[in-house]
Amino acid sequence: MPRILIVEDEEKLARFVELELKHEGYTVDKAFDGRDGLEKMETGGYDLVLLDIMLPGLNGLEVLRRARRTVDTPVIMLTARDSVMDKVTGLDMGAEDYMTKPFEIEELLARIRAALRKTERRAAESKQLACGALIMDVDRHTVSYDGHAVELTQREFDLLRVLLENKGIVLSRSTLMERVWGYDYMGETNIVDVYVRYLRGKIDDAFGVKLVQTVRGVGYVIRE
C-alpha cells in the first residue's frame, strides 16, 4: 500500500488523520515540525505528503521549496489560512492540491486517492523509474543522473531496475538474487554485493550521492 507522510504540528489532528489513513490501508509516518518533515520527505521515499503550512522550524512553503530540489513526491497542502496567495504559492511550487482546515476527512481521503491515481497514470505513461535525479527509461534502456548518461551492463541495469521498482523498500540479498539472476543461479553467493559495488561506483561515487544504501543484516535499498 502507498506510504504517506503527515507533516503537521497539531498532534491531535495528525493522530486523527493517521488513524483514518491506516484504517484505509495506508502506511503512515508523522513529523511535527518543518525540519523533521523536510528530512523525512527527502529520504523516506513516500508516495504522498500531507504538508501543513504553519509549522515550527520551517514553514510548509519553505519545506516544499527545498524538497522540490530533490524529490517530486505529490504534496497536498493543509492550512488554517484561507489565503488565495498561500494557495497560489503552494501550487506554483509544485503542490498537487490544497485543503483548508477544518476539512471533512472523506474529502481529504478522496483527494489523496485522486493524487495517487494521477501519479500512477504519469508513471505508466512515462515508463520511467526515478530516485531523485537518477532516471531510468525502461523502454529506451537508458539511465541518467541529472542529465548525465550512466553506462550500465545488462546485469547492472536489471539490478538497478529492481531496486528502483521497490524504492524505499529494503530487499534481501536472496530476493535480489532471485529477481535478477533467477532461482536456478548456481554461481558465487556474494554476486549481489559485487554488483552493488559496481552500481555505487557508477552512480554514488561518480556523482557524490548515496542512493544505493546497505541495511546491515538485511540487504539493500535505494532511496533519496
Biotite code that builds the C-alpha atoms (Angstrom):
import biotite.structure as struc

atoms = struc.array([
    struc.Atom([0.000, 0.000, 0.000], chain_id="A", res_id=1, res_name="MET", atom_name="CA", element="C"),
    struc.Atom([1.112, 3.612, -0.526], chain_id="A", res_id=2, res_name="PRO", atom_name="CA", element="C"),
    struc.Atom([3.209, 5.304, 2.156], chain_id="A", res_id=3, res_name="ARG", atom_name="CA", element="C"),
    struc.Atom([2.007, 8.714, 3.340], chain_id="A", res_id=4, res_name="ILE", atom_name="CA", element="C"),
    struc.Atom([3.850, 11.287, 5.452], chain_id="A", res_id=5, res_name="LEU", atom_name="CA", element="C"),
    struc.Atom([1.868, 13.720, 7.614], chain_id="A", res_id=6, res_name="ILE", atom_name="CA", element="C"),
    struc.Atom([3.781, 16.917, 8.464], chain_id="A", res_id=7, res_name="VAL", atom_name="CA", element="C"),
    struc.Atom([1.533, 18.653, 10.994], chain_id="A", res_id=8, res_name="GLU", atom_name="CA", element="C"),
    struc.Atom([2.346, 20.348, 14.319], chain_id="A", res_id=9, res_name="ASP", atom_name="CA", element="C"),
    struc.Atom([-1.177, 19.836, 15.746], chain_id="A", res_id=10, res_name="GLU", atom_name="CA", element="C"),
    struc.Atom([-0.523, 16.402, 17.192], chain_id="A", res_id=11, res_name="GLU", atom_name="CA", element="C"),
    struc.Atom([-4.177, 15.557, 17.853], chain_id="A", res_id=12, res_name="LYS", atom_name="CA", element="C"),
    struc.Atom([-5.093, 16.348, 14.254], chain_id="A", res_id=13, res_name="LEU", atom_name="CA", element="C"),
    struc.Atom([-2.098, 14.416, 12.962], chain_id="A", res_id=14, res_name="ALA", atom_name="CA", element="C"),
    struc.Atom([-3.079, 11.406, 15.072], chain_id="A", res_id=15, res_name="ARG", atom_name="CA", element="C"),
    struc.Atom([-6.700, 11.589, 13.891], chain_id="A", res_id=16, res_name="PHE", atom_name="CA", element="C"),
    struc.Atom([-5.667, 11.697, 10.220], chain_id="A", res_id=17, res_name="VAL", atom_name="CA", element="C"),
    struc.Atom([-3.126, 8.922, 10.819], chain_id="A", res_id=18, res_name="GLU", atom_name="CA", element="C"),
    struc.Atom([-5.809, 6.613, 12.246], chain_id="A", res_id=19, res_name="LEU", atom_name="CA", element="C"),
    struc.Atom([-8.149, 7.310, 9.335], chain_id="A", res_id=20, res_name="GLU", atom_name="CA", element="C"),
    struc.Atom([-5.406, 6.650, 6.781], chain_id="A", res_id=21, res_name="LEU", atom_name="CA", element="C"),
    struc.Atom([-4.337, 3.438, 8.494], chain_id="A", res_id=22, res_name="LYS", atom_name="CA", element="C"),
    struc.Atom([-7.972, 2.328, 8.502], chain_id="A", res_id=23, res_name="HIS", atom_name="CA", element="C"),
    struc.Atom([-7.920, 2.795, 4.718], chain_id="A", res_id=24, res_name="GLU", atom_name="CA", element="C"),
    struc.Atom([-4.830, 0.585, 4.493], chain_id="A", res_id=25, res_name="GLY", atom_name="CA", element="C"),
    struc.Atom([-2.119, 3.226, 4.056], chain_id="A", res_id=26, res_name="TYR", atom_name="CA", element="C"),
    struc.Atom([1.260, 3.126, 5.809], chain_id="A", res_id=27, res_name="THR", atom_name="CA", element="C"),
    struc.Atom([1.729, 6.385, 7.716], chain_id="A", res_id=28, res_name="VAL", atom_name="CA", element="C"),
    struc.Atom([4.604, 8.349, 9.262], chain_id="A", res_id=29, res_name="ASP", atom_name="CA", element="C"),
    struc.Atom([4.386, 11.697, 11.045], chain_id="A", res_id=30, res_name="LYS", atom_name="CA", element="C"),
    struc.Atom([6.583, 14.750, 11.584], chain_id="A", res_id=31, res_name="ALA", atom_name="CA", element="C"),
    struc.Atom([5.675, 17.657, 13.862], chain_id="A", res_id=32, res_name="PHE", atom_name="CA", element="C"),
    struc.Atom([7.997, 20.397, 12.624], chain_id="A", res_id=33, res_name="ASP", atom_name="CA", element="C"),
    struc.Atom([9.314, 21.646, 9.306], chain_id="A", res_id=34, res_name="GLY", atom_name="CA", element="C"),
    struc.Atom([12.901, 20.463, 9.604], chain_id="A", res_id=35, res_name="ARG", atom_name="CA", element="C"),
    struc.Atom([11.972, 16.910, 10.534], chain_id="A", res_id=36, res_name="ASP", atom_name="CA", element="C"),
    struc.Atom([9.342, 16.928, 7.797], chain_id="A", res_id=37, res_name="GLY", atom_name="CA", element="C"),
    struc.Atom([11.871, 18.068, 5.196], chain_id="A", res_id=38, res_name="LEU", atom_name="CA", element="C"),
    struc.Atom([14.359, 15.374, 6.192], chain_id="A", res_id=39, res_name="GLU", atom_name="CA", element="C"),
    struc.Atom([11.687, 12.676, 6.004], chain_id="A", res_id=40, res_name="LYS", atom_name="CA", element="C"),
    struc.Atom([10.448, 13.953, 2.630], chain_id="A", res_id=41, res_name="MET", atom_name="CA", element="C"),
    struc.Atom([13.958, 13.864, 1.191], chain_id="A", res_id=42, res_name="GLU", atom_name="CA", element="C"),
    struc.Atom([14.867, 10.408, 2.498], chain_id="A", res_id=43, res_name="THR", atom_name="CA", element="C"),
    struc.Atom([11.664, 8.490, 3.166], chain_id="A", res_id=44, res_name="GLY", atom_name="CA", element="C"),
    struc.Atom([10.546, 7.544, -0.345], chain_id="A", res_id=45, res_name="GLY", atom_name="CA", element="C"),
    struc.Atom([6.895, 8.408, 0.335], chain_id="A", res_id=46, res_name="TYR", atom_name="CA", element="C"),
    struc.Atom([4.084, 8.166, -2.204], chain_id="A", res_id=47, res_name="ASP", atom_name="CA", element="C"),
    struc.Atom([2.334, 11.301, -0.905], chain_id="A", res_id=48, res_name="LEU", atom_name="CA", element="C"),
    struc.Atom([2.847, 14.019, 1.718], chain_id="A", res_id=49, res_name="VAL", atom_name="CA", element="C"),
    struc.Atom([0.232, 15.963, 3.669], chain_id="A", res_id=50, res_name="LEU", atom_name="CA", element="C"),
    struc.Atom([2.040, 19.209, 4.495], chain_id="A", res_id=51, res_name="LEU", atom_name="CA", element="C"),
    struc.Atom([0.779, 21.913, 6.837], chain_id="A", res_id=52, res_name="ASP", atom_name="CA", element="C"),
    struc.Atom([1.866, 25.496, 6.117], chain_id="A", res_id=53, res_name="ILE", atom_name="CA", element="C"),
    struc.Atom([2.076, 26.828, 9.675], chain_id="A", res_id=54, res_name="MET", atom_name="CA", element="C"),
    struc.Atom([4.935, 24.747, 11.068], chain_id="A", res_id=55, res_name="LEU", atom_name="CA", element="C"),
    struc.Atom([7.672, 25.458, 13.632], chain_id="A", res_id=56, res_name="PRO", atom_name="CA", element="C"),
    struc.Atom([11.270, 25.422, 12.403], chain_id="A", res_id=57, res_name="GLY", atom_name="CA", element="C"),
    struc.Atom([10.468, 25.834, 8.713], chain_id="A", res_id=58, res_name="LEU", atom_name="CA", element="C"),
    struc.Atom([7.050, 26.746, 7.376], chain_id="A", res_id=59, res_name="ASN", atom_name="CA", element="C"),
    struc.Atom([5.404, 24.399, 4.938], chain_id="A", res_id=60, res_name="GLY", atom_name="CA", element="C"),
    struc.Atom([6.035, 26.544, 1.871], chain_id="A", res_id=61, res_name="LEU", atom_name="CA", element="C"),
    struc.Atom([9.771, 26.624, 2.621], chain_id="A", res_id=62, res_name="GLU", atom_name="CA", element="C"),
    struc.Atom([9.753, 22.862, 3.233], chain_id="A", res_id=63, res_name="VAL", atom_name="CA", element="C"),
    struc.Atom([8.100, 22.367, -0.156], chain_id="A", res_id=64, res_name="LEU", atom_name="CA", element="C"),
    struc.Atom([10.511, 24.729, -1.896], chain_id="A", res_id=65, res_name="ARG", atom_name="CA", element="C"),
    struc.Atom([13.567, 22.912, -0.533], chain_id="A", res_id=66, res_name="ARG", atom_name="CA", element="C"),
    struc.Atom([12.138, 19.427, -1.052], chain_id="A", res_id=67, res_name="ALA", atom_name="CA", element="C"),
    struc.Atom([11.401, 20.144, -4.711], chain_id="A", res_id=68, res_name="ARG", atom_name="CA", element="C"),
    struc.Atom([15.149, 20.375, -5.374], chain_id="A", res_id=69, res_name="ARG", atom_name="CA", element="C"),
    struc.Atom([15.445, 16.612, -4.996], chain_id="A", res_id=70, res_name="THR", atom_name="CA", element="C"),
    struc.Atom([12.022, 14.921, -4.814], chain_id="A", res_id=71, res_name="VAL", atom_name="CA", element="C"),
    struc.Atom([8.804, 15.079, -6.816], chain_id="A", res_id=72, res_name="ASP", atom_name="CA", element="C"),
    struc.Atom([6.540, 13.367, -4.277], chain_id="A", res_id=73, res_name="THR", atom_name="CA", element="C"),
    struc.Atom([2.905, 14.558, -4.598], chain_id="A", res_id=74, res_name="PRO", atom_name="CA", element="C"),
    struc.Atom([2.067, 17.065, -1.847], chain_id="A", res_id=75, res_name="VAL", atom_name="CA", element="C"),
    struc.Atom([-1.335, 18.148, -0.540], chain_id="A", res_id=76, res_name="ILE", atom_name="CA", element="C"),
    struc.Atom([-1.013, 21.389, 1.426], chain_id="A", res_id=77, res_name="MET", atom_name="CA", element="C"),
    struc.Atom([-3.022, 21.799, 4.637], chain_id="A", res_id=78, res_name="LEU", atom_name="CA", element="C"),
    struc.Atom([-3.579, 25.115, 6.389], chain_id="A", res_id=79, res_name="THR", atom_name="CA", element="C"),
    struc.Atom([-5.937, 27.030, 8.651], chain_id="A", res_id=80, res_name="ALA", atom_name="CA", element="C"),
    struc.Atom([-5.392, 30.129, 6.492], chain_id="A", res_id=81, res_name="ARG", atom_name="CA", element="C"),
    struc.Atom([-7.766, 30.535, 3.570], chain_id="A", res_id=82, res_name="ASP", atom_name="CA", element="C"),
    struc.Atom([-5.404, 32.873, 1.747], chain_id="A", res_id=83, res_name="SER", atom_name="CA", element="C"),
    struc.Atom([-5.539, 32.881, -2.043], chain_id="A", res_id=84, res_name="VAL", atom_name="CA", element="C"),
    struc.Atom([-1.868, 33.897, -2.144], chain_id="A", res_id=85, res_name="MET", atom_name="CA", element="C"),
    struc.Atom([-0.863, 30.911, 0.015], chain_id="A", res_id=86, res_name="ASP", atom_name="CA", element="C"),
    struc.Atom([-2.779, 28.591, -2.285], chain_id="A", res_id=87, res_name="LYS", atom_name="CA", element="C"),
    struc.Atom([-1.265, 30.092, -5.420], chain_id="A", res_id=88, res_name="VAL", atom_name="CA", element="C"),
    struc.Atom([2.241, 29.997, -3.943], chain_id="A", res_id=89, res_name="THR", atom_name="CA", element="C"),
    struc.Atom([1.889, 26.361, -2.863], chain_id="A", res_id=90, res_name="GLY", atom_name="CA", element="C"),
    struc.Atom([0.536, 25.254, -6.226], chain_id="A", res_id=91, res_name="LEU", atom_name="CA", element="C"),
    struc.Atom([3.206, 27.211, -8.111], chain_id="A", res_id=92, res_name="ASP", atom_name="CA", element="C"),
    struc.Atom([5.886, 25.479, -6.002], chain_id="A", res_id=93, res_name="MET", atom_name="CA", element="C"),
    struc.Atom([4.589, 22.102, -7.099], chain_id="A", res_id=94, res_name="GLY", atom_name="CA", element="C"),
    struc.Atom([1.875, 21.128, -4.611], chain_id="A", res_id=95, res_name="ALA", atom_name="CA", element="C"),
    struc.Atom([-0.639, 18.680, -6.066], chain_id="A", res_id=96, res_name="GLU", atom_name="CA", element="C"),
    struc.Atom([-3.626, 20.025, -4.157], chain_id="A", res_id=97, res_name="ASP", atom_name="CA", element="C"),
    struc.Atom([-4.679, 22.293, -1.292], chain_id="A", res_id=98, res_name="TYR", atom_name="CA", element="C"),
    struc.Atom([-7.125, 21.937, 1.603], chain_id="A", res_id=99, res_name="MET", atom_name="CA", element="C"),
    struc.Atom([-8.185, 24.483, 4.205], chain_id="A", res_id=100, res_name="THR", atom_name="CA", element="C"),
    struc.Atom([-8.833, 23.458, 7.814], chain_id="A", res_id=101, res_name="LYS", atom_name="CA", element="C"),
    struc.Atom([-11.246, 22.395, 9.125], chain_id="A", res_id=102, res_name="PRO", atom_name="CA", element="C"),
    struc.Atom([-11.917, 19.769, 6.478], chain_id="A", res_id=103, res_name="PHE", atom_name="CA", element="C"),
    struc.Atom([-14.048, 16.668, 6.163], chain_id="A", res_id=104, res_name="GLU", atom_name="CA", element="C"),
    struc.Atom([-11.922, 13.535, 6.332], chain_id="A", res_id=105, res_name="ILE", atom_name="CA", element="C"),
    struc.Atom([-13.917, 11.954, 3.499], chain_id="A", res_id=106, res_name="GLU", atom_name="CA", element="C"),
    struc.Atom([-12.925, 14.808, 1.175], chain_id="A", res_id=107, res_name="GLU", atom_name="CA", element="C"),
    struc.Atom([-9.276, 14.528, 2.189], chain_id="A", res_id=108, res_name="LEU", atom_name="CA", element="C"),
    struc.Atom([-9.324, 10.780, 1.504], chain_id="A", res_id=109, res_name="LEU", atom_name="CA", element="C"),
    struc.Atom([-10.896, 11.390, -1.899], chain_id="A", res_id=110, res_name="ALA", atom_name="CA", element="C"),
    struc.Atom([-8.208, 13.950, -2.794], chain_id="A", res_id=111, res_name="ARG", atom_name="CA", element="C"),
    struc.Atom([-5.490, 11.561, -1.661], chain_id="A", res_id=112, res_name="ILE", atom_name="CA", element="C"),
    struc.Atom([-6.899, 8.826, -3.895], chain_id="A", res_id=113, res_name="ARG", atom_name="CA", element="C"),
    struc.Atom([-7.087, 11.266, -6.813], chain_id="A", res_id=114, res_name="ALA", atom_name="CA", element="C"),
    struc.Atom([-3.475, 12.400, -6.312], chain_id="A", res_id=115, res_name="ALA", atom_name="CA", element="C"),
    struc.Atom([-2.212, 8.820, -6.124], chain_id="A", res_id=116, res_name="LEU", atom_name="CA", element="C"),
    struc.Atom([-4.146, 7.837, -9.264], chain_id="A", res_id=117, res_name="ARG", atom_name="CA", element="C"),
    struc.Atom([-2.630, 10.779, -11.109], chain_id="A", res_id=118, res_name="LYS", atom_name="CA", element="C"),
    struc.Atom([0.862, 9.685, -10.055], chain_id="A", res_id=119, res_name="THR", atom_name="CA", element="C"),
    struc.Atom([0.173, 6.130, -11.225], chain_id="A", res_id=120, res_name="GLU", atom_name="CA", element="C"),
    struc.Atom([-1.045, 7.383, -14.617], chain_id="A", res_id=121, res_name="ARG", atom_name="CA", element="C"),
    struc.Atom([2.040, 9.543, -15.071], chain_id="A", res_id=122, res_name="ARG", atom_name="CA", element="C"),
    struc.Atom([4.322, 6.638, -14.187], chain_id="A", res_id=123, res_name="ALA", atom_name="CA", element="C"),
    struc.Atom([2.523, 4.320, -16.600], chain_id="A", res_id=124, res_name="ALA", atom_name="CA", element="C"),
    struc.Atom([2.678, 6.865, -19.409], chain_id="A", res_id=125, res_name="GLU", atom_name="CA", element="C"),
    struc.Atom([6.340, 7.754, -18.956], chain_id="A", res_id=126, res_name="SER", atom_name="CA", element="C"),
    struc.Atom([7.539, 4.193, -18.248], chain_id="A", res_id=127, res_name="LYS", atom_name="CA", element="C"),
    struc.Atom([10.324, 5.769, -16.252], chain_id="A", res_id=128, res_name="GLN", atom_name="CA", element="C"),
    struc.Atom([11.698, 4.899, -12.836], chain_id="A", res_id=129, res_name="LEU", atom_name="CA", element="C"),
    struc.Atom([13.354, 7.566, -10.721], chain_id="A", res_id=130, res_name="ALA", atom_name="CA", element="C"),
    struc.Atom([15.117, 8.247, -7.448], chain_id="A", res_id=131, res_name="CYS", atom_name="CA", element="C"),
    struc.Atom([15.900, 11.931, -7.096], chain_id="A", res_id=132, res_name="GLY", atom_name="CA", element="C"),
    struc.Atom([17.951, 12.990, -10.115], chain_id="A", res_id=133, res_name="ALA", atom_name="CA", element="C"),
    struc.Atom([18.513, 9.366, -11.157], chain_id="A", res_id=134, res_name="LEU", atom_name="CA", element="C"),
    struc.Atom([16.222, 8.470, -14.084], chain_id="A", res_id=135, res_name="ILE", atom_name="CA", element="C"),
    struc.Atom([15.787, 5.109, -15.772], chain_id="A", res_id=136, res_name="MET", atom_name="CA", element="C"),
    struc.Atom([13.878, 4.926, -19.064], chain_id="A", res_id=137, res_name="ASP", atom_name="CA", element="C"),
    struc.Atom([12.872, 1.282, -19.223], chain_id="A", res_id=138, res_name="VAL", atom_name="CA", element="C"),
    struc.Atom([11.733, 1.283, -22.858], chain_id="A", res_id=139, res_name="ASP", atom_name="CA", element="C"),
    struc.Atom([14.800, 3.087, -24.165], chain_id="A", res_id=140, res_name="ARG", atom_name="CA", element="C"),
    struc.Atom([17.079, 1.137, -21.811], chain_id="A", res_id=141, res_name="HIS", atom_name="CA", element="C"),
    struc.Atom([18.855, 4.311, -20.659], chain_id="A", res_id=142, res_name="THR", atom_name="CA", element="C"),
    struc.Atom([19.939, 5.629, -17.264], chain_id="A", res_id=143, res_name="VAL", atom_name="CA", element="C"),
    struc.Atom([20.948, 9.189, -16.434], chain_id="A", res_id=144, res_name="SER", atom_name="CA", element="C"),
    struc.Atom([21.805, 11.233, -13.366], chain_id="A", res_id=145, res_name="TYR", atom_name="CA", element="C"),
    struc.Atom([20.969, 14.934, -13.518], chain_id="A", res_id=146, res_name="ASP", atom_name="CA", element="C"),
    struc.Atom([21.038, 14.703, -17.310], chain_id="A", res_id=147, res_name="GLY", atom_name="CA", element="C"),
    struc.Atom([24.380, 12.852, -17.468], chain_id="A", res_id=148, res_name="HIS", atom_name="CA", element="C"),
    struc.Atom([24.286, 9.397, -19.073], chain_id="A", res_id=149, res_name="ALA", atom_name="CA", element="C"),
    struc.Atom([25.198, 6.415, -16.899], chain_id="A", res_id=150, res_name="VAL", atom_name="CA", element="C"),
    struc.Atom([26.541, 3.435, -18.834], chain_id="A", res_id=151, res_name="GLU", atom_name="CA", element="C"),
    struc.Atom([25.484, 0.109, -17.304], chain_id="A", res_id=152, res_name="LEU", atom_name="CA", element="C"),
    struc.Atom([25.866, -3.520, -18.286], chain_id="A", res_id=153, res_name="THR", atom_name="CA", element="C"),
    struc.Atom([22.679, -5.554, -18.709], chain_id="A", res_id=154, res_name="GLN", atom_name="CA", element="C"),
    struc.Atom([23.028, -7.128, -15.268], chain_id="A", res_id=155, res_name="ARG", atom_name="CA", element="C"),
    struc.Atom([23.701, -3.762, -13.612], chain_id="A", res_id=156, res_name="GLU", atom_name="CA", element="C"),
    struc.Atom([20.649, -2.347, -15.400], chain_id="A", res_id=157, res_name="PHE", atom_name="CA", element="C"),
    struc.Atom([18.488, -5.250, -14.202], chain_id="A", res_id=158, res_name="ASP", atom_name="CA", element="C"),
    struc.Atom([19.669, -4.863, -10.614], chain_id="A", res_id=159, res_name="LEU", atom_name="CA", element="C"),
    struc.Atom([19.076, -1.111, -10.647], chain_id="A", res_id=160, res_name="LEU", atom_name="CA", element="C"),
    struc.Atom([15.611, -1.632, -12.126], chain_id="A", res_id=161, res_name="ARG", atom_name="CA", element="C"),
    struc.Atom([14.589, -3.984, -9.318], chain_id="A", res_id=162, res_name="VAL", atom_name="CA", element="C"),
    struc.Atom([15.866, -1.515, -6.720], chain_id="A", res_id=163, res_name="LEU", atom_name="CA", element="C"),
    struc.Atom([14.029, 1.392, -8.381], chain_id="A", res_id=164, res_name="LEU", atom_name="CA", element="C"),
    struc.Atom([10.803, -0.576, -8.714], chain_id="A", res_id=165, res_name="GLU", atom_name="CA", element="C"),
    struc.Atom([10.991, -1.077, -4.935], chain_id="A", res_id=166, res_name="ASN", atom_name="CA", element="C"),
    struc.Atom([12.315, 2.377, -3.994], chain_id="A", res_id=167, res_name="LYS", atom_name="CA", element="C"),
    struc.Atom([12.387, 2.820, -0.233], chain_id="A", res_id=168, res_name="GLY", atom_name="CA", element="C"),
    struc.Atom([11.870, -0.905, 0.393], chain_id="A", res_id=169, res_name="ILE", atom_name="CA", element="C"),
    struc.Atom([14.762, -2.951, 1.788], chain_id="A", res_id=170, res_name="VAL", atom_name="CA", element="C"),
    struc.Atom([15.370, -6.067, -0.321], chain_id="A", res_id=171, res_name="LEU", atom_name="CA", element="C"),
    struc.Atom([17.362, -9.021, 0.974], chain_id="A", res_id=172, res_name="SER", atom_name="CA", element="C"),
    struc.Atom([20.298, -10.430, -0.974], chain_id="A", res_id=173, res_name="ARG", atom_name="CA", element="C"),
    struc.Atom([18.343, -13.600, -1.675], chain_id="A", res_id=174, res_name="SER", atom_name="CA", element="C"),
    struc.Atom([15.412, -11.610, -3.059], chain_id="A", res_id=175, res_name="THR", atom_name="CA", element="C"),
    struc.Atom([17.692, -9.604, -5.329], chain_id="A", res_id=176, res_name="LEU", atom_name="CA", element="C"),
    struc.Atom([19.476, -12.750, -6.483], chain_id="A", res_id=177, res_name="MET", atom_name="CA", element="C"),
    struc.Atom([16.170, -14.425, -7.362], chain_id="A", res_id=178, res_name="GLU", atom_name="CA", element="C"),
    struc.Atom([14.779, -11.406, -9.234], chain_id="A", res_id=179, res_name="ARG", atom_name="CA", element="C"),
    struc.Atom([17.958, -10.527, -11.138], chain_id="A", res_id=180, res_name="VAL", atom_name="CA", element="C"),
    struc.Atom([19.835, -13.820, -11.573], chain_id="A", res_id=181, res_name="TRP", atom_name="CA", element="C"),
    struc.Atom([16.945, -16.276, -11.318], chain_id="A", res_id=182, res_name="GLY", atom_name="CA", element="C"),
    struc.Atom([16.041, -19.128, -8.998], chain_id="A", res_id=183, res_name="TYR", atom_name="CA", element="C"),
    struc.Atom([18.420, -21.559, -10.659], chain_id="A", res_id=184, res_name="ASP", atom_name="CA", element="C"),
    struc.Atom([21.556, -19.395, -10.329], chain_id="A", res_id=185, res_name="TYR", atom_name="CA", element="C"),
    struc.Atom([24.451, -21.540, -9.104], chain_id="A", res_id=186, res_name="MET", atom_name="CA", element="C"),
    struc.Atom([27.319, -19.020, -9.088], chain_id="A", res_id=187, res_name="GLY", atom_name="CA", element="C"),
    struc.Atom([29.014, -17.108, -6.286], chain_id="A", res_id=188, res_name="GLU", atom_name="CA", element="C"),
    struc.Atom([26.753, -16.233, -3.341], chain_id="A", res_id=189, res_name="THR", atom_name="CA", element="C"),
    struc.Atom([28.296, -12.756, -2.996], chain_id="A", res_id=190, res_name="ASN", atom_name="CA", element="C"),
    struc.Atom([27.346, -11.776, -6.550], chain_id="A", res_id=191, res_name="ILE", atom_name="CA", element="C"),
    struc.Atom([24.770, -9.251, -5.290], chain_id="A", res_id=192, res_name="VAL", atom_name="CA", element="C"),
    struc.Atom([27.403, -7.453, -3.184], chain_id="A", res_id=193, res_name="ASP", atom_name="CA", element="C"),
    struc.Atom([29.744, -7.339, -6.177], chain_id="A", res_id=194, res_name="VAL", atom_name="CA", element="C"),
    struc.Atom([27.172, -5.758, -8.473], chain_id="A", res_id=195, res_name="TYR", atom_name="CA", element="C"),
    struc.Atom([26.016, -3.316, -5.810], chain_id="A", res_id=196, res_name="VAL", atom_name="CA", element="C"),
    struc.Atom([29.621, -2.112, -5.655], chain_id="A", res_id=197, res_name="ARG", atom_name="CA", element="C"),
    struc.Atom([29.580, -1.697, -9.445], chain_id="A", res_id=198, res_name="TYR", atom_name="CA", element="C"),
    struc.Atom([26.402, 0.399, -9.242], chain_id="A", res_id=199, res_name="LEU", atom_name="CA", element="C"),
    struc.Atom([27.799, 2.544, -6.445], chain_id="A", res_id=200, res_name="ARG", atom_name="CA", element="C"),
    struc.Atom([30.937, 3.182, -8.440], chain_id="A", res_id=201, res_name="GLY", atom_name="CA", element="C"),
    struc.Atom([28.983, 4.338, -11.484], chain_id="A", res_id=202, res_name="LYS", atom_name="CA", element="C"),
    struc.Atom([26.310, 6.329, -9.617], chain_id="A", res_id=203, res_name="ILE", atom_name="CA", element="C"),
    struc.Atom([27.048, 7.164, -5.974], chain_id="A", res_id=204, res_name="ASP", atom_name="CA", element="C"),
    struc.Atom([30.810, 7.654, -6.284], chain_id="A", res_id=205, res_name="ASP", atom_name="CA", element="C"),
    struc.Atom([30.602, 9.283, -9.706], chain_id="A", res_id=206, res_name="ALA", atom_name="CA", element="C"),
    struc.Atom([28.060, 11.918, -8.655], chain_id="A", res_id=207, res_name="PHE", atom_name="CA", element="C"),
    struc.Atom([28.794, 12.319, -4.950], chain_id="A", res_id=208, res_name="GLY", atom_name="CA", element="C"),
    struc.Atom([25.480, 10.910, -3.727], chain_id="A", res_id=209, res_name="VAL", atom_name="CA", element="C"),
    struc.Atom([24.377, 7.975, -1.578], chain_id="A", res_id=210, res_name="LYS", atom_name="CA", element="C"),
    struc.Atom([21.370, 6.368, -3.234], chain_id="A", res_id=211, res_name="LEU", atom_name="CA", element="C"),
    struc.Atom([22.200, 2.656, -3.012], chain_id="A", res_id=212, res_name="VAL", atom_name="CA", element="C"),
    struc.Atom([22.294, 2.002, 0.734], chain_id="A", res_id=213, res_name="GLN", atom_name="CA", element="C"),
    struc.Atom([23.131, -1.013, 2.865], chain_id="A", res_id=214, res_name="THR", atom_name="CA", element="C"),
    struc.Atom([20.834, -2.027, 5.702], chain_id="A", res_id=215, res_name="VAL", atom_name="CA", element="C"),
    struc.Atom([23.133, -4.085, 7.877], chain_id="A", res_id=216, res_name="ARG", atom_name="CA", element="C"),
    struc.Atom([21.999, -7.647, 8.358], chain_id="A", res_id=217, res_name="GLY", atom_name="CA", element="C"),
    struc.Atom([19.061, -7.235, 5.952], chain_id="A", res_id=218, res_name="VAL", atom_name="CA", element="C"),
    struc.Atom([20.045, -6.203, 2.444], chain_id="A", res_id=219, res_name="GLY", atom_name="CA", element="C"),
    struc.Atom([19.965, -3.175, 0.141], chain_id="A", res_id=220, res_name="TYR", atom_name="CA", element="C"),
    struc.Atom([17.640, -0.283, -0.637], chain_id="A", res_id=221, res_name="VAL", atom_name="CA", element="C"),
    struc.Atom([17.674, 2.691, -2.989], chain_id="A", res_id=222, res_name="ILE", atom_name="CA", element="C"),
    struc.Atom([16.285, 5.914, -1.562], chain_id="A", res_id=223, res_name="ARG", atom_name="CA", element="C"),
    struc.Atom([16.802, 9.639, -1.789], chain_id="A", res_id=224, res_name="GLU", atom_name="CA", element="C"),
])
